[in-house]
Amino acid sequence: MSKDKTVSAASVAATPSSHTAEAFASTQAAQDAVDFIEIDEVLTLRRTIVRAPAPKGTVLFLHGFPETLMVWKGIATTLARDYDVHAFDWPGYGQSSRPILARFSYAPRDYAQVLKAYIERAGIDRSNLVIYSTDIAALPVLLLALDEPTIARQIIVGDFAPFDRPQYMWENLQNLKAEPTASPTRAYMNKTSDEILQNVHRRGLSRAEQFDLPAHVQQDMTRSWSLDGMTSADAFAHYYANFTRDQHYLEANLTRLKTPVKVIWGEKDLYITSEMGTEFAGKIGAKLDVLPGIGHFPHLQSPEQTVEEIRASFR
């Protein structure tokens, strides 16, 4: 994998009129950087950090399929008035490493160890950290929290599958979990990658609710679909090959989950329905917010709501 030189630039965002001139000046002062960080001899992650002039805490955003760290760019710039913001590409996505399966399994529990290593190597203060994780990112965070209850001051999770409940999942996702359906589903996803990248965020939404991705997000996802002989669909399939095992482990160990957790869910999530969120939140005694008219990607469809979720976690 080629390692680009670090790119740094001042981040300037449009600021609502309700914000003061001082807040706008702080946004302009925030600095963002995209670079690479070595996790171990096998894994190097592309990551971005947007630093606040006077940070009140740290936010770590973790993306899902088929996303890259670029999905957080606008949200990160807004939050950097007050917080340092980190995001990285998971192995198999974006411009991060894509080692062969013999060297890295892409399983949720191994993603959990990647997350732990990133927090340590980035020198993030766990006591003032909020982790926002969606889709495939959420189970690894929760698995890590079982062993590391002080991993963050709060974890926000949503639109994911914590438990083995196929009835709450889209059929193609069910099919990825085991053979004989997993391999043909993976092949079909690779064959239809253009359609996935164009429409994954639209499914389940009415025409009026559908939205376009920012150009830089669409371009990065497309450019990063295939790298070093592996596609994001391949990495996704490897994750799913271990998914059921790690779901069972989480459910069997829920009493060990001590980190504060908040659950959010798109009401119109086609891929993993809100019934999954209702069951999970109920079992751990967590607050659940079901977002009306929102699909599987709340942070893309309604980024201002995501910003508010983060701000509320620091209050």
N, C-alpha and C positions, 0 to 999 in steps of 0.2 A: 504494500500500500504506500503510495506516495504521500509524503507529509508536506503539506503546503506550509509556507512561512506564516507566522502569526499575523492575522489581519486585525488592525485596531482602527476604530473610528468613533467619533462622537455620535451619540444617538440622540436624535431630535424627533419628538413625536408631537402630533397635534394634541393640544390640551383643551379639555372642555372649559367653557367660560366660568364654571363654578370654581375652578382652581385659581389660586392667586398667582400673581406674576412671580413671586418667590418660588412657588412650586414648579412653575415652568422653567425657571432658571436652573433649578436643581436637576430637572430632566435633561436639559441641554448639557449639564455638566457630567452626567453619567457617561461612563466609558464602556463600550462593549469590545470583546475580543473573541476571536475564534482561533483555537489552536488544537494541539494534540497532547494527550497525557498518557504516558505508559503505565499500564496497570500491572503487567508482569511480562515475562518473556514471550508470551503468546498474544496478549491483547494490548492494543493501543486504541484509545477512544478519541474521536473528535468531540470537542466540547466548546461551549460558549460560556463566557462569564460577562455579565453586565453589572458593573460596580456602581453603587450609589455614592454620592459625595460624603454622606454621613449615615452609614447603614444602621438600621434598627434591628436587623436580623438577616437571615439568609433563606432564600427559597430555592428548592431544587425541583425542576420539572422533569418528568420522565414520560416519554412518548410511547405510543402504541404502534400497531401495524396499520398501514405501511409507511408510517411517518418518519421524519427526521427531526433533529433539534430545531430546524428552521420554523416549525409550527409555533414555537414560543416567542419568536422575535418581537412581535408587537406588544404582547403581554409583558415580556421582560423589560422592554423599554419603559412602559408605563410604571411598572412596579419599582423600577430602579430610582424613582424619586426618593424611596425610603428603604429599599432592601437591596442587598447583593443578590443577584439571580444567576443560578447555574443551570445548565442543561447539557446532556450529552447524547450521542447516538449509541444505542445498544449495539453490541456485537451482531453483525449481520444486517445492519441498517446504516443509512447515511454513508459516511466516509470512515466509520470505525472498522477495525479488523474483522475479517471473516475467516477464521481458521477452519481447517478441515475438522470433520466431526470427531475424528480420533483424538484431537487435541482440545476440543471444547464442545460440550454437549448441547448448548443453547437451551437447556432446561431452566424452568423457573428458579429452581434452587441454586443453580450456578449463576444466573443473572443476579440473584440476591448477593452472592459473594462479590460480583463485579461492583454492585452498588456500594457495599461496605468498603471495598478497596478505594473506590472513587472518593467517598467522603473522607477517608483517612488521608489519602494522598493530596486531596485539595485543601486539607487543613480546615475543614468546615466545623464550626462550633455547633455541636449537636443540640446543646441546650436552647439554642435560639434558631432552630431550623424547622421549617415547614416543608414537607415533601408532598408534591401534588403528582399523583400517578394515575394513569388511565390505561384501559385495555390491558395488553400483555404486561405492562409495567407494574400493575397493582399487586398481583400475587407475589412476585419477588420481594416487594417492599414488606408485605405482611409476613412472609417467611423469615425475612431478616429480623423483623420486630419480635418474633417469638424468642429469638436468642439474644437480641439486643434491645431491650425495652426502652432504653434511653437514646435510641437512634435519632429521634426527632422530638420536638415539643408537640407536634401534631402531624398526622398523616391524613391526607385527603385522597380517597380512592373512588373510582366510579367506572361504570360501563365495562365491567369485566366479569370473569367467571371464577369466584372464589371456591365454589363447590362443584362437584361432579353432578350437574343437573342438566342433562342434554335437552330436556323439554323446554328449557329457557333459552336455548341457543339456536341460532340460524342453522339450517340443515348442513350447509357446506362446512361450518365449523364443527358440527357433530362428526362429520365424515372424516375430518382430519385426525381425530383422536386415536384411531386404530385401523389396521388393515382388516379387510381388503379394500376399504374405501379411501384410505389415506393417500396412497401413492397416486391414483388417478386424480384425486382432488388437487394434490400438489401440482401435477402436470398441467391440469386445466388452468390453475391460477397462473402458472408461468406462461401458458399460451395466451391468456387473456390479460396480460399485465397492463396493456394500454387502457383497456376498459376499466380495470380496477382503479388505476391511478386517476382516471377522469371522473369516476362515479362513486367511489367507495363512501364518500362523505354525503352523497345525495340520497342514498337508498333509505326508504322508510319515511321520507319527508314529502309533503305535498309540493306541488310546483311553487306555490307561494313561499314555502318555508325553505326551499333549496337555496344554496348559496355557492358562490365561486370561491375557490381558494386563492389567496394572494399569489401573484405570479412567482415570487421567489420561493414560495413553499412548493408549488407545483413543479417548478423547474428542478429543485433540489431532490424531490422525491423521484422524479423521472430519471435524473442523472445518476442517482444513487441506487436504483433498483438492482442493478447487477454490477458486482465488483469482485475481482479476484476469483472468478469462477463460481460464485455463489450469488443467488438472488435473495431478495428479502422474503419471497415466498418460500424458498428453501429453508431459511432461518426460522420462519414462522412454523413450517411443518416440523422441524426438529424440536421446537418448543412444544408443539402439540403432542409429539410422540411421548413426552414425559409429563404432560399436563395432568392427566388423571391421577398419577401417583402423587404429584405434589399438591393437588387439590385435596386428596384424601388425607395427606399429612397435615395440612392446615386445619381441616375440619376436626381431626382427631385431637388437635392441640390448641383449640381456641381458648381454653382457660388460661393459657400462658400468654395470651395477647394483652399486654398491659399498656402499651403506647396509646395515647388518645387518638381515636380514629373518627373521621367524619366521612359519610358516604353521600355522594351525589350521583344522580342518574338522569339521563335524558328520557323523558316520558315516551318518546317515539323511537327509542333505540330498537332497530330491527335485528341487530346481531345478537345482543344479549338483553333480554327484556327486563323491565324494571322489577318484575317479580323476584328476580335473583337478588337485586339490591335490597328489596324488602325483607327477604329471608335472612340475608347476611347481616343487615343492620339490626334486625331483631335478635339474632343469636348473640351478637357481641354488645348489645345495648347501646348502639351508636345512633347519632342523629342522622336521619336520611332526608335529603332534599331531592324531590323529583321535579325536574325542570320542565314545565309545560311547553309543548311545541318543539322541544329540542331532541335531536337524534343522538347518535353514538359519539359525536365529537363536540361536546359543549364548548370546549376551549376555542374551537374554530368557528362554530356557529354563533356563539354569544360570548366573545372574549371579555366583555365588560363584567359579566357574571363571574367569570373565573377570577378576575382581578379582585372583585369584592369578596369572594370566598377566601382568598389569600389574606386580604387585609383583616377580615374577621378573625382569622386564626391567630393573629398577633395581638388582638385586643384583650 
